């Protein structure tokens, strides 16, 4: 088995996923995004915490 240290775990709870409501741009960020970096539109968190 090969372990790629550069791979990103998409289910990491420390990273949030955001999608722009204006242009559908998606960004994963450990920090809270307020606006879209592409069009400065409103973004919302699409990562749903699973319990
Ligand atoms: Zn946008």
mmCIF file of the protein (N, C-alpha, C, O) and its ligand, coordinates in Angstrom:
data_MODEL
# 
_entry.id   MODEL 
# 
loop_
_entity.id 
_entity.type 
_entity.pdbx_number_of_molecules 
1 polymer     1 
2 non-polymer 1 
# 
_entity_poly.entity_id                      1 
_entity_poly.type                           'polypeptide(L)' 
_entity_poly.nstd_linkage                   no 
_entity_poly.nstd_monomer                   no 
_entity_poly.pdbx_seq_one_letter_code       
;(UNK)(UNK)(UNK)(UNK)(UNK)(UNK)(UNK)(UNK)(UNK)(UNK)(UNK)(UNK)(UNK)(UNK)(UNK)(UNK)
(UNK)(UNK)(UNK)(UNK)(UNK)(UNK)(UNK)(UNK)(UNK)(UNK)(UNK)(UNK)(UNK)(UNK)(UNK)(UNK)
(UNK)(UNK)(UNK)(UNK)(UNK)(UNK)(UNK)(UNK)(UNK)(UNK)(UNK)(UNK)(UNK)(UNK)(UNK)(UNK)
(UNK)(UNK)(UNK)
;
_entity_poly.pdbx_seq_one_letter_code_can   XXXXXXXXXXXXXXXXXXXXXXXXXXXXXXXXXXXXXXXXXXXXXXXXXXX 
_entity_poly.pdbx_strand_id                 A 
# 
loop_
_entity_poly_seq.entity_id 
_entity_poly_seq.num 
_entity_poly_seq.mon_id 
_entity_poly_seq.hetero 
1 1  UNK n 
1 2  UNK n 
1 3  UNK n 
1 4  UNK n 
1 5  UNK n 
1 6  UNK n 
1 7  UNK n 
1 8  UNK n 
1 9  UNK n 
1 10 UNK n 
1 11 UNK n 
1 12 UNK n 
1 13 UNK n 
1 14 UNK n 
1 15 UNK n 
1 16 UNK n 
1 17 UNK n 
1 18 UNK n 
1 19 UNK n 
1 20 UNK n 
1 21 UNK n 
1 22 UNK n 
1 23 UNK n 
1 24 UNK n 
1 25 UNK n 
1 26 UNK n 
1 27 UNK n 
1 28 UNK n 
1 29 UNK n 
1 30 UNK n 
1 31 UNK n 
1 32 UNK n 
1 33 UNK n 
1 34 UNK n 
1 35 UNK n 
1 36 UNK n 
1 37 UNK n 
1 38 UNK n 
1 39 UNK n 
1 40 UNK n 
1 41 UNK n 
1 42 UNK n 
1 43 UNK n 
1 44 UNK n 
1 45 UNK n 
1 46 UNK n 
1 47 UNK n 
1 48 UNK n 
1 49 UNK n 
1 50 UNK n 
1 51 UNK n 
# 
loop_
_struct_asym.id 
_struct_asym.entity_id 
A 1 
B 2 
# 
loop_
_chem_comp.id 
_chem_comp.type 
_chem_comp.mon_nstd_flag 
UNK 'L-peptide linking' . 
ZN  non-polymer         . 
# 
_pdbx_entity_nonpoly.entity_id   2 
_pdbx_entity_nonpoly.name        ? 
_pdbx_entity_nonpoly.comp_id     ZN 
# 
_pdbx_nonpoly_scheme.asym_id         B 
_pdbx_nonpoly_scheme.entity_id       2 
_pdbx_nonpoly_scheme.mon_id          ZN 
_pdbx_nonpoly_scheme.ndb_seq_num     1 
_pdbx_nonpoly_scheme.pdb_seq_num     101 
_pdbx_nonpoly_scheme.auth_seq_num    101 
_pdbx_nonpoly_scheme.pdb_mon_id      ZN 
_pdbx_nonpoly_scheme.auth_mon_id     ZN 
_pdbx_nonpoly_scheme.pdb_strand_id   A 
_pdbx_nonpoly_scheme.pdb_ins_code    . 
# 
loop_
_atom_site.group_PDB 
_atom_site.id 
_atom_site.type_symbol 
_atom_site.label_atom_id 
_atom_site.label_alt_id 
_atom_site.label_comp_id 
_atom_site.label_asym_id 
_atom_site.label_entity_id 
_atom_site.label_seq_id 
_atom_site.pdbx_PDB_ins_code 
_atom_site.Cartn_x 
_atom_site.Cartn_y 
_atom_site.Cartn_z 
_atom_site.occupancy 
_atom_site.B_iso_or_equiv 
_atom_site.pdbx_formal_charge 
_atom_site.auth_seq_id 
_atom_site.auth_comp_id 
_atom_site.auth_asym_id 
_atom_site.auth_atom_id 
_atom_site.pdbx_PDB_model_num 
ATOM   1   N  N  . UNK A 1 1  ? 0.840   -1.203 0.000   1.00 0.00 ? 1   UNK A N  1 
ATOM   2   C  CA . UNK A 1 1  ? 0.000   0.000  0.000   1.00 0.00 ? 1   UNK A CA 1 
ATOM   3   C  C  . UNK A 1 1  ? 0.870   1.246  0.000   1.00 0.00 ? 1   UNK A C  1 
ATOM   4   O  O  . UNK A 1 1  ? 1.894   1.313  0.679   1.00 0.00 ? 1   UNK A O  1 
ATOM   5   N  N  . UNK A 1 2  ? 0.447   2.208  -0.759  1.00 0.00 ? 2   UNK A N  1 
ATOM   6   C  CA . UNK A 1 2  ? 1.209   3.454  -0.839  1.00 0.00 ? 2   UNK A CA 1 
ATOM   7   C  C  . UNK A 1 2  ? 0.434   4.582  -0.166  1.00 0.00 ? 2   UNK A C  1 
ATOM   8   O  O  . UNK A 1 2  ? -0.760  4.775  -0.398  1.00 0.00 ? 2   UNK A O  1 
ATOM   9   N  N  . UNK A 1 3  ? 1.127   5.291  0.642   1.00 0.00 ? 3   UNK A N  1 
ATOM   10  C  CA . UNK A 1 3  ? 0.464   6.401  1.316   1.00 0.00 ? 3   UNK A CA 1 
ATOM   11  C  C  . UNK A 1 3  ? 0.986   7.716  0.766   1.00 0.00 ? 3   UNK A C  1 
ATOM   12  O  O  . UNK A 1 3  ? 2.170   8.037  0.877   1.00 0.00 ? 3   UNK A O  1 
ATOM   13  N  N  . UNK A 1 4  ? 0.095   8.449  0.186   1.00 0.00 ? 4   UNK A N  1 
ATOM   14  C  CA . UNK A 1 4  ? 0.483   9.729  -0.397  1.00 0.00 ? 4   UNK A CA 1 
ATOM   15  C  C  . UNK A 1 4  ? 0.291   10.836 0.637   1.00 0.00 ? 4   UNK A C  1 
ATOM   16  O  O  . UNK A 1 4  ? -0.835  11.177 0.999   1.00 0.00 ? 4   UNK A O  1 
ATOM   17  N  N  . UNK A 1 5  ? 1.389   11.378 1.097   1.00 0.00 ? 5   UNK A N  1 
ATOM   18  C  CA . UNK A 1 5  ? 1.299   12.378 2.152   1.00 0.00 ? 5   UNK A CA 1 
ATOM   19  C  C  . UNK A 1 5  ? 0.729   13.699 1.652   1.00 0.00 ? 5   UNK A C  1 
ATOM   20  O  O  . UNK A 1 5  ? 0.317   14.551 2.439   1.00 0.00 ? 5   UNK A O  1 
ATOM   21  N  N  . UNK A 1 6  ? 0.712   13.852 0.349   1.00 0.00 ? 6   UNK A N  1 
ATOM   22  C  CA . UNK A 1 6  ? 0.211   15.118 -0.195  1.00 0.00 ? 6   UNK A CA 1 
ATOM   23  C  C  . UNK A 1 6  ? -1.285  15.065 -0.484  1.00 0.00 ? 6   UNK A C  1 
ATOM   24  O  O  . UNK A 1 6  ? -1.901  16.075 -0.823  1.00 0.00 ? 6   UNK A O  1 
ATOM   25  N  N  . UNK A 1 7  ? -1.851  13.882 -0.346  1.00 0.00 ? 7   UNK A N  1 
ATOM   26  C  CA . UNK A 1 7  ? -3.284  13.768 -0.611  1.00 0.00 ? 7   UNK A CA 1 
ATOM   27  C  C  . UNK A 1 7  ? -4.085  14.489 0.464   1.00 0.00 ? 7   UNK A C  1 
ATOM   28  O  O  . UNK A 1 7  ? -3.683  14.561 1.626   1.00 0.00 ? 7   UNK A O  1 
ATOM   29  N  N  . UNK A 1 8  ? -5.205  15.008 0.053   1.00 0.00 ? 8   UNK A N  1 
ATOM   30  C  CA . UNK A 1 8  ? -6.052  15.749 0.987   1.00 0.00 ? 8   UNK A CA 1 
ATOM   31  C  C  . UNK A 1 8  ? -7.276  14.911 1.342   1.00 0.00 ? 8   UNK A C  1 
ATOM   32  O  O  . UNK A 1 8  ? -7.992  14.419 0.470   1.00 0.00 ? 8   UNK A O  1 
ATOM   33  N  N  . UNK A 1 9  ? -7.487  14.769 2.604   1.00 0.00 ? 9   UNK A N  1 
ATOM   34  C  CA . UNK A 1 9  ? -8.660  14.023 3.049   1.00 0.00 ? 9   UNK A CA 1 
ATOM   35  C  C  . UNK A 1 9  ? -9.903  14.898 2.904   1.00 0.00 ? 9   UNK A C  1 
ATOM   36  O  O  . UNK A 1 9  ? -10.042 15.885 3.625   1.00 0.00 ? 9   UNK A O  1 
ATOM   37  N  N  . UNK A 1 10 ? -10.799 14.560 1.998   1.00 0.00 ? 10  UNK A N  1 
ATOM   38  C  CA . UNK A 1 10 ? -11.979 15.398 1.754   1.00 0.00 ? 10  UNK A CA 1 
ATOM   39  C  C  . UNK A 1 10 ? -12.957 15.391 2.919   1.00 0.00 ? 10  UNK A C  1 
ATOM   40  O  O  . UNK A 1 10 ? -13.885 16.199 2.971   1.00 0.00 ? 10  UNK A O  1 
ATOM   41  N  N  . UNK A 1 11 ? -12.743 14.483 3.841   1.00 0.00 ? 11  UNK A N  1 
ATOM   42  C  CA . UNK A 1 11 ? -13.680 14.397 4.956   1.00 0.00 ? 11  UNK A CA 1 
ATOM   43  C  C  . UNK A 1 11 ? -13.078 14.912 6.244   1.00 0.00 ? 11  UNK A C  1 
ATOM   44  O  O  . UNK A 1 11 ? -13.585 14.679 7.341   1.00 0.00 ? 11  UNK A O  1 
ATOM   45  N  N  . UNK A 1 12 ? -11.973 15.623 6.067   1.00 0.00 ? 12  UNK A N  1 
ATOM   46  C  CA . UNK A 1 12 ? -11.349 16.199 7.255   1.00 0.00 ? 12  UNK A CA 1 
ATOM   47  C  C  . UNK A 1 12 ? -12.297 17.198 7.904   1.00 0.00 ? 12  UNK A C  1 
ATOM   48  O  O  . UNK A 1 12 ? -12.754 18.132 7.246   1.00 0.00 ? 12  UNK A O  1 
ATOM   49  N  N  . UNK A 1 13 ? -12.595 17.015 9.172   1.00 0.00 ? 13  UNK A N  1 
ATOM   50  C  CA . UNK A 1 13 ? -13.542 17.905 9.852   1.00 0.00 ? 13  UNK A CA 1 
ATOM   51  C  C  . UNK A 1 13 ? -12.990 19.295 10.078  1.00 0.00 ? 13  UNK A C  1 
ATOM   52  O  O  . UNK A 1 13 ? -13.726 20.210 10.445  1.00 0.00 ? 13  UNK A O  1 
ATOM   53  N  N  . UNK A 1 14 ? -11.680 19.458 9.858   1.00 0.00 ? 14  UNK A N  1 
ATOM   54  C  CA . UNK A 1 14 ? -11.075 20.760 10.116  1.00 0.00 ? 14  UNK A CA 1 
ATOM   55  C  C  . UNK A 1 14 ? -11.137 21.667 8.886   1.00 0.00 ? 14  UNK A C  1 
ATOM   56  O  O  . UNK A 1 14 ? -10.765 22.839 8.942   1.00 0.00 ? 14  UNK A O  1 
ATOM   57  N  N  . UNK A 1 15 ? -11.613 21.103 7.780   1.00 0.00 ? 15  UNK A N  1 
ATOM   58  C  CA . UNK A 1 15 ? -11.683 21.889 6.556   1.00 0.00 ? 15  UNK A CA 1 
ATOM   59  C  C  . UNK A 1 15 ? -13.126 22.082 6.126   1.00 0.00 ? 15  UNK A C  1 
ATOM   60  O  O  . UNK A 1 15 ? -13.907 21.132 6.080   1.00 0.00 ? 15  UNK A O  1 
ATOM   61  N  N  . UNK A 1 16 ? -13.465 23.309 5.815   1.00 0.00 ? 16  UNK A N  1 
ATOM   62  C  CA . UNK A 1 16 ? -14.814 23.605 5.355   1.00 0.00 ? 16  UNK A CA 1 
ATOM   63  C  C  . UNK A 1 16 ? -14.863 23.712 3.852   1.00 0.00 ? 16  UNK A C  1 
ATOM   64  O  O  . UNK A 1 16 ? -13.890 24.110 3.212   1.00 0.00 ? 16  UNK A O  1 
ATOM   65  N  N  . UNK A 1 17 ? -16.007 23.352 3.291   1.00 0.00 ? 17  UNK A N  1 
ATOM   66  C  CA . UNK A 1 17 ? -16.162 23.474 1.841   1.00 0.00 ? 17  UNK A CA 1 
ATOM   67  C  C  . UNK A 1 17 ? -17.211 24.531 1.553   1.00 0.00 ? 17  UNK A C  1 
ATOM   68  O  O  . UNK A 1 17 ? -18.303 24.536 2.121   1.00 0.00 ? 17  UNK A O  1 
ATOM   69  N  N  . UNK A 1 18 ? -16.842 25.420 0.655   1.00 0.00 ? 18  UNK A N  1 
ATOM   70  C  CA . UNK A 1 18 ? -17.729 26.544 0.371   1.00 0.00 ? 18  UNK A CA 1 
ATOM   71  C  C  . UNK A 1 18 ? -18.053 26.615 -1.113  1.00 0.00 ? 18  UNK A C  1 
ATOM   72  O  O  . UNK A 1 18 ? -17.214 26.337 -1.970  1.00 0.00 ? 18  UNK A O  1 
ATOM   73  N  N  . UNK A 1 19 ? -19.271 26.990 -1.384  1.00 0.00 ? 19  UNK A N  1 
ATOM   74  C  CA . UNK A 1 19 ? -19.676 27.163 -2.774  1.00 0.00 ? 19  UNK A CA 1 
ATOM   75  C  C  . UNK A 1 19 ? -20.292 28.539 -2.946  1.00 0.00 ? 19  UNK A C  1 
ATOM   76  O  O  . UNK A 1 19 ? -21.099 28.993 -2.135  1.00 0.00 ? 19  UNK A O  1 
ATOM   77  N  N  . UNK A 1 20 ? -19.884 29.191 -4.034  1.00 0.00 ? 20  UNK A N  1 
ATOM   78  C  CA . UNK A 1 20 ? -20.388 30.530 -4.306  1.00 0.00 ? 20  UNK A CA 1 
ATOM   79  C  C  . UNK A 1 20 ? -21.809 30.454 -4.854  1.00 0.00 ? 20  UNK A C  1 
ATOM   80  O  O  . UNK A 1 20 ? -22.101 29.635 -5.725  1.00 0.00 ? 20  UNK A O  1 
ATOM   81  N  N  . UNK A 1 21 ? -22.670 31.292 -4.350  1.00 0.00 ? 21  UNK A N  1 
ATOM   82  C  CA . UNK A 1 21 ? -24.058 31.310 -4.799  1.00 0.00 ? 21  UNK A CA 1 
ATOM   83  C  C  . UNK A 1 21 ? -24.189 31.995 -6.153  1.00 0.00 ? 21  UNK A C  1 
ATOM   84  O  O  . UNK A 1 21 ? -25.191 31.833 -6.848  1.00 0.00 ? 21  UNK A O  1 
ATOM   85  N  N  . UNK A 1 22 ? -23.175 32.756 -6.517  1.00 0.00 ? 22  UNK A N  1 
ATOM   86  C  CA . UNK A 1 22 ? -23.242 33.550 -7.747  1.00 0.00 ? 22  UNK A CA 1 
ATOM   87  C  C  . UNK A 1 22 ? -22.659 32.804 -8.941  1.00 0.00 ? 22  UNK A C  1 
ATOM   88  O  O  . UNK A 1 22 ? -23.278 32.731 -10.003 1.00 0.00 ? 22  UNK A O  1 
ATOM   89  N  N  . UNK A 1 23 ? -21.432 32.236 -8.753  1.00 0.00 ? 23  UNK A N  1 
ATOM   90  C  CA . UNK A 1 23 ? -20.749 31.639 -9.890  1.00 0.00 ? 23  UNK A CA 1 
ATOM   91  C  C  . UNK A 1 23 ? -20.444 30.158 -9.681  1.00 0.00 ? 23  UNK A C  1 
ATOM   92  O  O  . UNK A 1 23 ? -19.795 29.530 -10.517 1.00 0.00 ? 23  UNK A O  1 
ATOM   93  N  N  . UNK A 1 24 ? -20.906 29.609 -8.576  1.00 0.00 ? 24  UNK A N  1 
ATOM   94  C  CA . UNK A 1 24 ? -20.726 28.185 -8.273  1.00 0.00 ? 24  UNK A CA 1 
ATOM   95  C  C  . UNK A 1 24 ? -19.269 27.796 -8.075  1.00 0.00 ? 24  UNK A C  1 
ATOM   96  O  O  . UNK A 1 24 ? -18.922 26.616 -8.133  1.00 0.00 ? 24  UNK A O  1 
ATOM   97  N  N  . UNK A 1 25 ? -18.435 28.768 -7.848  1.00 0.00 ? 25  UNK A N  1 
ATOM   98  C  CA . UNK A 1 25 ? -17.041 28.483 -7.543  1.00 0.00 ? 25  UNK A CA 1 
ATOM   99  C  C  . UNK A 1 25 ? -16.959 27.766 -6.204  1.00 0.00 ? 25  UNK A C  1 
ATOM   100 O  O  . UNK A 1 25 ? -17.597 28.151 -5.224  1.00 0.00 ? 25  UNK A O  1 
ATOM   101 N  N  . UNK A 1 26 ? -16.144 26.703 -6.198  1.00 0.00 ? 26  UNK A N  1 
ATOM   102 C  CA . UNK A 1 26 ? -16.005 25.967 -4.944  1.00 0.00 ? 26  UNK A CA 1 
ATOM   103 C  C  . UNK A 1 26 ? -14.606 26.090 -4.380  1.00 0.00 ? 26  UNK A C  1 
ATOM   104 O  O  . UNK A 1 26 ? -13.612 26.054 -5.105  1.00 0.00 ? 26  UNK A O  1 
ATOM   105 N  N  . UNK A 1 27 ? -14.556 26.234 -3.093  1.00 0.00 ? 27  UNK A N  1 
ATOM   106 C  CA . UNK A 1 27 ? -13.279 26.383 -2.415  1.00 0.00 ? 27  UNK A CA 1 
ATOM   107 C  C  . UNK A 1 27 ? -13.307 25.594 -1.116  1.00 0.00 ? 27  UNK A C  1 
ATOM   108 O  O  . UNK A 1 27 ? -14.287 25.628 -0.371  1.00 0.00 ? 27  UNK A O  1 
ATOM   109 N  N  . UNK A 1 28 ? -12.220 24.888 -0.858  1.00 0.00 ? 28  UNK A N  1 
ATOM   110 C  CA . UNK A 1 28 ? -12.085 24.240 0.444   1.00 0.00 ? 28  UNK A CA 1 
ATOM   111 C  C  . UNK A 1 28 ? -11.124 25.071 1.269   1.00 0.00 ? 28  UNK A C  1 
ATOM   112 O  O  . UNK A 1 28 ? -10.029 25.405 0.817   1.00 0.00 ? 28  UNK A O  1 
ATOM   113 N  N  . UNK A 1 29 ? -11.528 25.394 2.454   1.00 0.00 ? 29  UNK A N  1 
ATOM   114 C  CA . UNK A 1 29 ? -10.703 26.255 3.273   1.00 0.00 ? 29  UNK A CA 1 
ATOM   115 C  C  . UNK A 1 29 ? -10.829 25.895 4.745   1.00 0.00 ? 29  UNK A C  1 
ATOM   116 O  O  . UNK A 1 29 ? -11.915 25.588 5.236   1.00 0.00 ? 29  UNK A O  1 
ATOM   117 N  N  . UNK A 1 30 ? -9.705  25.939 5.434   1.00 0.00 ? 30  UNK A N  1 
ATOM   118 C  CA . UNK A 1 30 ? -9.727  25.691 6.872   1.00 0.00 ? 30  UNK A CA 1 
ATOM   119 C  C  . UNK A 1 30 ? -10.245 26.922 7.600   1.00 0.00 ? 30  UNK A C  1 
ATOM   120 O  O  . UNK A 1 30 ? -10.637 26.873 8.766   1.00 0.00 ? 30  UNK A O  1 
ATOM   121 N  N  . UNK A 1 31 ? -10.229 28.028 6.863   1.00 0.00 ? 31  UNK A N  1 
ATOM   122 C  CA . UNK A 1 31 ? -10.737 29.258 7.455   1.00 0.00 ? 31  UNK A CA 1 
ATOM   123 C  C  . UNK A 1 31 ? -12.110 29.563 6.890   1.00 0.00 ? 31  UNK A C  1 
ATOM   124 O  O  . UNK A 1 31 ? -12.469 29.119 5.799   1.00 0.00 ? 31  UNK A O  1 
ATOM   125 N  N  . UNK A 1 32 ? -12.849 30.310 7.637   1.00 0.00 ? 32  UNK A N  1 
ATOM   126 C  CA . UNK A 1 32 ? -14.195 30.654 7.222   1.00 0.00 ? 32  UNK A CA 1 
ATOM   127 C  C  . UNK A 1 32 ? -14.153 31.675 6.082   1.00 0.00 ? 32  UNK A C  1 
ATOM   128 O  O  . UNK A 1 32 ? -13.540 32.737 6.191   1.00 0.00 ? 32  UNK A O  1 
ATOM   129 N  N  . UNK A 1 33 ? -14.829 31.313 4.983   1.00 0.00 ? 33  UNK A N  1 
ATOM   130 C  CA . UNK A 1 33 ? -14.871 32.236 3.852   1.00 0.00 ? 33  UNK A CA 1 
ATOM   131 C  C  . UNK A 1 33 ? -16.120 33.106 3.947   1.00 0.00 ? 33  UNK A C  1 
ATOM   132 O  O  . UNK A 1 33 ? -17.217 32.629 4.239   1.00 0.00 ? 33  UNK A O  1 
ATOM   133 N  N  . UNK A 1 34 ? -15.921 34.366 3.698   1.00 0.00 ? 34  UNK A N  1 
ATOM   134 C  CA . UNK A 1 34 ? -17.054 35.276 3.761   1.00 0.00 ? 34  UNK A CA 1 
ATOM   135 C  C  . UNK A 1 34 ? -17.579 35.587 2.380   1.00 0.00 ? 34  UNK A C  1 
ATOM   136 O  O  . UNK A 1 34 ? -18.788 35.677 2.166   1.00 0.00 ? 34  UNK A O  1 
ATOM   137 N  N  . UNK A 1 35 ? -16.647 35.754 1.429   1.00 0.00 ? 35  UNK A N  1 
ATOM   138 C  CA . UNK A 1 35 ? -17.048 36.078 0.073   1.00 0.00 ? 35  UNK A CA 1 
ATOM   139 C  C  . UNK A 1 35 ? -16.251 35.257 -0.932  1.00 0.00 ? 35  UNK A C  1 
ATOM   140 O  O  . UNK A 1 35 ? -15.165 34.762 -0.629  1.00 0.00 ? 35  UNK A O  1 
ATOM   141 N  N  . UNK A 1 36 ? -16.801 35.122 -2.117  1.00 0.00 ? 36  UNK A N  1 
ATOM   142 C  CA . UNK A 1 36 ? -16.144 34.379 -3.187  1.00 0.00 ? 36  UNK A CA 1 
ATOM   143 C  C  . UNK A 1 36 ? -14.898 35.117 -3.669  1.00 0.00 ? 36  UNK A C  1 
ATOM   144 O  O  . UNK A 1 36 ? -14.961 36.316 -3.942  1.00 0.00 ? 36  UNK A O  1 
ATOM   145 N  N  . UNK A 1 37 ? -13.774 34.423 -3.777  1.00 0.00 ? 37  UNK A N  1 
ATOM   146 C  CA . UNK A 1 37 ? -12.542 35.059 -4.248  1.00 0.00 ? 37  UNK A CA 1 
ATOM   147 C  C  . UNK A 1 37 ? -12.582 35.390 -5.734  1.00 0.00 ? 37  UNK A C  1 
ATOM   148 O  O  . UNK A 1 37 ? -11.755 36.155 -6.230  1.00 0.00 ? 37  UNK A O  1 
ATOM   149 N  N  . UNK A 1 38 ? -13.548 34.809 -6.440  1.00 0.00 ? 38  UNK A N  1 
ATOM   150 C  CA . UNK A 1 38 ? -13.627 35.026 -7.883  1.00 0.00 ? 38  UNK A CA 1 
ATOM   151 C  C  . UNK A 1 38 ? -14.509 36.215 -8.236  1.00 0.00 ? 38  UNK A C  1 
ATOM   152 O  O  . UNK A 1 38 ? -14.141 37.056 -9.056  1.00 0.00 ? 38  UNK A O  1 
ATOM   153 N  N  . UNK A 1 39 ? -15.689 36.275 -7.601  1.00 0.00 ? 39  UNK A N  1 
ATOM   154 C  CA . UNK A 1 39 ? -16.638 37.340 -7.959  1.00 0.00 ? 39  UNK A CA 1 
ATOM   155 C  C  . UNK A 1 39 ? -17.093 38.135 -6.737  1.00 0.00 ? 39  UNK A C  1 
ATOM   156 O  O  . UNK A 1 39 ? -17.918 39.042 -6.842  1.00 0.00 ? 39  UNK A O  1 
ATOM   157 N  N  . UNK A 1 40 ? -16.538 37.776 -5.577  1.00 0.00 ? 40  UNK A N  1 
ATOM   158 C  CA . UNK A 1 40 ? -16.888 38.437 -4.325  1.00 0.00 ? 40  UNK A CA 1 
ATOM   159 C  C  . UNK A 1 40 ? -18.365 38.282 -3.984  1.00 0.00 ? 40  UNK A C  1 
ATOM   160 O  O  . UNK A 1 40 ? -18.940 39.094 -3.258  1.00 0.00 ? 40  UNK A O  1 
ATOM   161 N  N  . UNK A 1 41 ? -18.969 37.225 -4.522  1.00 0.00 ? 41  UNK A N  1 
ATOM   162 C  CA . UNK A 1 41 ? -20.364 36.931 -4.194  1.00 0.00 ? 41  UNK A CA 1 
ATOM   163 C  C  . UNK A 1 41 ? -20.448 36.211 -2.859  1.00 0.00 ? 41  UNK A C  1 
ATOM   164 O  O  . UNK A 1 41 ? -19.439 35.920 -2.217  1.00 0.00 ? 41  UNK A O  1 
ATOM   165 N  N  . UNK A 1 42 ? -21.661 35.939 -2.469  1.00 0.00 ? 42  UNK A N  1 
ATOM   166 C  CA . UNK A 1 42 ? -21.873 35.274 -1.184  1.00 0.00 ? 42  UNK A CA 1 
ATOM   167 C  C  . UNK A 1 42 ? -21.614 33.784 -1.311  1.00 0.00 ? 42  UNK A C  1 
ATOM   168 O  O  . UNK A 1 42 ? -22.070 33.141 -2.257  1.00 0.00 ? 42  UNK A O  1 
ATOM   169 N  N  . UNK A 1 43 ? -20.884 33.244 -0.360  1.00 0.00 ? 43  UNK A N  1 
ATOM   170 C  CA . UNK A 1 43 ? -20.618 31.810 -0.355  1.00 0.00 ? 43  UNK A CA 1 
ATOM   171 C  C  . UNK A 1 43 ? -21.309 31.156 0.843   1.00 0.00 ? 43  UNK A C  1 
ATOM   172 O  O  . UNK A 1 43 ? -21.560 31.787 1.869   1.00 0.00 ? 43  UNK A O  1 
ATOM   173 N  N  . UNK A 1 44 ? -21.603 29.880 0.673   1.00 0.00 ? 44  UNK A N  1 
ATOM   174 C  CA . UNK A 1 44 ? -22.171 29.156 1.808   1.00 0.00 ? 44  UNK A CA 1 
ATOM   175 C  C  . UNK A 1 44 ? -21.431 27.847 1.987   1.00 0.00 ? 44  UNK A C  1 
ATOM   176 O  O  . UNK A 1 44 ? -20.868 27.296 1.041   1.00 0.00 ? 44  UNK A O  1 
ATOM   177 N  N  . UNK A 1 45 ? -21.442 27.363 3.206   1.00 0.00 ? 45  UNK A N  1 
ATOM   178 C  CA . UNK A 1 45 ? -20.728 26.141 3.530   1.00 0.00 ? 45  UNK A CA 1 
ATOM   179 C  C  . UNK A 1 45 ? -21.536 24.933 3.065   1.00 0.00 ? 45  UNK A C  1 
ATOM   180 O  O  . UNK A 1 45 ? -22.685 24.742 3.465   1.00 0.00 ? 45  UNK A O  1 
ATOM   181 N  N  . UNK A 1 46 ? -20.910 24.119 2.211   1.00 0.00 ? 46  UNK A N  1 
ATOM   182 C  CA . UNK A 1 46 ? -21.621 22.952 1.693   1.00 0.00 ? 46  UNK A CA 1 
ATOM   183 C  C  . UNK A 1 46 ? -21.208 21.680 2.406   1.00 0.00 ? 46  UNK A C  1 
ATOM   184 O  O  . UNK A 1 46 ? -21.691 20.591 2.099   1.00 0.00 ? 46  UNK A O  1 
ATOM   185 N  N  . UNK A 1 47 ? -20.311 21.835 3.360   1.00 0.00 ? 47  UNK A N  1 
ATOM   186 C  CA . UNK A 1 47 ? -19.893 20.676 4.154   1.00 0.00 ? 47  UNK A CA 1 
ATOM   187 C  C  . UNK A 1 47 ? -20.890 20.473 5.283   1.00 0.00 ? 47  UNK A C  1 
ATOM   188 O  O  . UNK A 1 47 ? -21.098 21.354 6.118   1.00 0.00 ? 47  UNK A O  1 
ATOM   189 N  N  . UNK A 1 48 ? -21.490 19.320 5.292   1.00 0.00 ? 48  UNK A N  1 
ATOM   190 C  CA . UNK A 1 48 ? -22.488 19.038 6.326   1.00 0.00 ? 48  UNK A CA 1 
ATOM   191 C  C  . UNK A 1 48 ? -21.875 18.151 7.401   1.00 0.00 ? 48  UNK A C  1 
ATOM   192 O  O  . UNK A 1 48 ? -21.457 17.026 7.127   1.00 0.00 ? 48  UNK A O  1 
ATOM   193 N  N  . UNK A 1 49 ? -21.826 18.654 8.592   1.00 0.00 ? 49  UNK A N  1 
ATOM   194 C  CA . UNK A 1 49 ? -21.280 17.857 9.696   1.00 0.00 ? 49  UNK A CA 1 
ATOM   195 C  C  . UNK A 1 49 ? -22.094 16.586 9.909   1.00 0.00 ? 49  UNK A C  1 
ATOM   196 O  O  . UNK A 1 49 ? -23.321 16.619 9.999   1.00 0.00 ? 49  UNK A O  1 
ATOM   197 N  N  . UNK A 1 50 ? -21.397 15.494 9.986   1.00 0.00 ? 50  UNK A N  1 
ATOM   198 C  CA . UNK A 1 50 ? -22.094 14.222 10.193  1.00 0.00 ? 50  UNK A CA 1 
ATOM   199 C  C  . UNK A 1 50 ? -21.925 13.772 11.630  1.00 0.00 ? 50  UNK A C  1 
ATOM   200 O  O  . UNK A 1 50 ? -20.811 13.719 12.151  1.00 0.00 ? 50  UNK A O  1 
ATOM   201 N  N  . UNK A 1 51 ? -23.025 13.454 12.255  1.00 0.00 ? 51  UNK A N  1 
ATOM   202 C  CA . UNK A 1 51 ? -22.956 13.018 13.638  1.00 0.00 ? 51  UNK A CA 1 
ATOM   203 C  C  . UNK A 1 51 ? -23.533 11.627 13.796  1.00 0.00 ? 51  UNK A C  1 
ATOM   204 O  O  . UNK A 1 51 ? -23.559 11.092 14.904  1.00 0.00 ? 51  UNK A O  1 
HETATM 205 ZN ZN . ZN  B 2 .  ? -18.370 33.603 -7.108  1.00 0.00 ? 101 ZN  A ZN 1 
# 
